[in-house]
Amino acid sequence: MAHTFEELVNLQIVADEAHAQVLKLADSYGPPSQDGGWSEEQVAAYDAAWKVWRKSAEEVQAAVTGHAQEQGAARFQVEADVRKTARHPEPAAPVE
């Protein structure tokens, strides 16, 4: 499926948000090797969040590869441009 650059940016934003959720859970739960470890609920929540992140990351990677091939562009450059735009968007122009 062909993706526009804007769609790639949106996919990257979703993947970044999913990754942030994984990091947030890991930070709030502490190390799984700590005394007492994680509860079954914590393990299940972390595992579910991790799977969402990995699926979204795989989707963006596949989409970037397809887009680069379709455009005849270097894949690494498309990925870098997508990540930069997703993570450091240009400020919106002021409304007059």
C-alpha positions in Angstrom: 0.0 0.0 0.0 1.3 3.4 -1.0 1.8 5.9 1.8 2.2 9.6 1.6 4.9 11.3 3.6 2.2 12.7 5.9 0.9 9.2 6.5 4.4 8.0 7.3 4.8 10.8 9.8 1.5 9.9 11.5 2.6 6.2 11.7 5.8 7.3 13.3 4.0 9.4 15.8 1.8 6.4 16.7 4.9 4.3 17.1 6.6 6.9 19.3 3.6 7.3 21.5 3.4 3.5 21.9 7.1 3.4 22.8 6.6 6.2 25.3 3.8 4.1 27.0 6.2 1.1 27.3 8.9 3.3 28.9 6.3 4.9 31.2 5.2 1.5 32.4 8.7 0.2 32.9 9.6 3.4 34.8 6.5 3.2 37.1 6.9 -0.6 37.7 10.6 -0.5 38.4 12.9 -3.3 37.4 11.2 -6.7 36.9 14.1 -8.3 38.8 13.4 -6.2 42.0 12.3 -7.9 45.2 8.8 -9.2 44.6 9.1 -8.6 40.8 6.1 -7.4 38.8 2.6 -8.6 39.5 0.8 -10.7 36.9 -1.3 -7.6 36.0 1.9 -5.5 35.5 3.5 -8.2 33.3 0.3 -8.4 31.2 0.0 -4.6 30.9 3.7 -4.3 29.9 3.5 -7.2 27.5 0.4 -5.7 25.8 2.0 -2.3 25.5 5.2 -3.8 24.2 3.3 -5.7 21.5 1.5 -2.6 20.4 4.7 -0.7 20.1 6.5 -3.5 18.2 3.5 -3.8 15.8 3.4 -0.1 15.1 7.2 0.1 14.7 7.1 -2.8 12.2 4.3 -1.0 10.3 6.2 2.3 10.0 9.4 0.5 9.0 7.6 -1.4 6.2 5.8 1.7 5.1 9.0 3.7 5.0 10.7 0.9 2.9 7.8 0.9 0.5 7.7 4.6 0.1 11.4 4.9 -0.5 11.2 2.2 -3.2 8.2 3.9 -4.9 9.9 7.3 -4.8 13.4 5.9 -5.8 14.8 7.5 -2.6 17.3 6.3 -0.2 15.5 4.5 2.6 17.7 5.9 5.4 16.9 9.4 4.2 13.2 8.8 4.1 13.3 7.3 7.6 15.4 10.2 8.9 13.1 12.8 7.4 10.0 11.0 8.8 11.5 10.8 12.3 12.6 14.4 12.2 9.2 15.7 11.1 7.4 13.5 13.6 9.6 14.4 16.5 10.4 18.0 15.7 7.4 19.4 13.8 7.6 22.9 12.4 5.6 25.4 14.4 2.3 26.2 12.9 2.0 29.5 11.1 0.1 32.2 13.0 -3.4 32.7 12.0 -4.1 36.2 10.9 
